[in-house]
Amino acid sequence: MKELLVKQLERLDRVNERLLKKAENNELTELEVETLEVVNNAIDDISYTLMTTKAEE
């Protein structure tokens, strides 16, 4: 499960980077702004899960 979460985190990070580049140029649509928020929340959630899982091991 940990490996799957790490892979998802890597994918989300790539999407996040692409959206942030567009945001720097003020080129985000409303949907992309919402997507960026969801991606950032998912990154936070997965990171927290990985940290707490590692702490429990």
Residue pairs with C-beta under 8 A, 6 or more apart in sequence:
2 50
2 53
5 46
5 49
5 50
6 50
8 42
8 46
9 43
9 46
9 47
9 50
12 39
12 42
12 43
12 46
13 43
15 35
15 39
16 36
16 39
16 40
16 43
19 28
19 32
19 35
19 36
19 39
20 36
22 28
22 32
23 36
28 36
